[in-house]
Amino acid sequence: YYAWVLNEEVPHALELLSDMLGSTLPENEFVTEKKVILEEIARYRDMPEHVVFEEAMKLAFAGHRLSSNILGTPQTIRRLTRDEMLGYFTKRYAPSNITLFACGNVDEQTFLEQTAKLWGERKGPQVDGVVNTPSFNPGRKVLYKKDLSRQHIVMLWPGLPLIDRRSTAAMLLGNVLGDDKNSRMYWALRHTGLAEEAGASYWGFTDVGLMAAHASCDPSKANQVAGILRAEAAKLKKGIRAEELQRAKNRARTALVFLAETPFNRFRQLMHLWSIRRELLTTEEMMTRINEVKLKDLYELLEQYPLDVEGVTVMLGPKPASGAKATKIATGSKRILRRPRRSAARTVKATAAR
């Protein structure tokens, strides 16, 4: 919950956020919002690139909350009652479980006094934030969905948790492998015309991480493309050139600086750092961490979290010819009542959120 306002509007924004976090959850609004969530779920089920990633997460973390779609399922949303949601809301949305974060030209004393006035009487239990670290389950799955013309491929390997400071090196390693321009995946698959989309990146969660590779291509080339995805990931151990790492650093530093130039994005950077590692770093300090990464750091990650092993592979494409084996994926409705909001899927607090 956040607000981005002019300095003179800070008191009003804080009051508004406090009201939002103290909602009575009116029954009619709760029912309306359930319909919106159901439409969001339907929308994402009609997006094959989203479906294949969700199925990969289900396979990789089967039995753990991280395998669940953060939006839920039509079944769980339909049977959820207002009283159940209010119980969850009352338990979680209490001062003992909330971090208040302000960034900008804020009068700190006035801000804290207003906070005490708005929240001083609110009570609530301290929620245990400890969760079970998920285990990674390798495996393969082939699925189909009607009306598709392309094959969508996702591969996952276990990686470093985001709370580890070496996650900067993991991010750069992912960029070397699969950045959208001038990466190994780009030259092997997109430049050659074998795939319309191909890439790889590091995904960090609070207690687990992933290296994720993906591609979309003509179904007749699916096995070839999948083989190249695996081969390019495995080849990293055989050698990474200094110029590859430097290019990844240059891109990362440029993106970092551009984001930091916008106050709201800088605000998000700081919240991200604080929520994960309880750090508040200047842009210069963040750039220093990027610059400090050496080739040996990438090789050490590849030793600890190898990419030349069996991970998770999920392929989603058009219905196969008669006699071929596949698992059917349910399709969603194409009827959208209202433009969905940005999905909250896969935040850095995803494990805790589940």
LINBELNOR-V933513 format. One record per run of one state. SS is the DSSP state (a for helix, b for strand, c for the rest). FROM is the first residue (numbers start at 0). LEN is the number of residues. If there is no record, write none. Layout:
SS_FROM_LEN / SS_FROM_LEN
This chain:
c_0_6 / a_6_14 / c_20_6 / a_26_19 / c_45_2 / a_47_13 / c_60_4 / a_64_3 / c_67_6 / a_73_6 / c_79_2 / a_81_11 / c_92_2 / a_94_3 / c_97_10 / a_107_12 / c_119_19 / b_138_6 / c_144_5 / b_149_10 / c_159_7 / a_166_12 / c_178_5 / a_183_7 / c_190_6 / b_196_8 / c_204_4 / b_208_10 / a_218_20 / c_238_3 / a_241_19 / c_260_2 / a_262_15 / c_277_5 / a_282_10 / c_292_2 / a_294_10 / c_304_7 / b_311_6 / c_317_9 / b_326_2 / c_328_21 / a_349_4 / c_353_1
